[in-house]
């Protein structure tokens, strides 16, 4: 019973870490896509590369700015998993 609760807590933490790591990139890309979509609708310009290039640039910028903190979050979670495995003795 204790192992089940431990695994569920670990799965819950895993989902939160995944959301926290993915959120900055997804939110920034969503915001840029929305702004460009409004501009395209207002000007009737339907160019595919007009949406792709700014999204790619913003994604790269977010990864440069927040990449270290994202990796630290993933590293801490990985360390927590290995500590928990060592405690259970598997």
Secondary structure, 3 states (H helix, E strand, C coil): CHHHHHHHHHHHHHHHHHHHHHHHHHHHHHHHHHHHHHHHHHHCCCCHHHHHHHHHHHHHHHHHHHHHHHHHHHHHHHHHHHHHHHHHCC
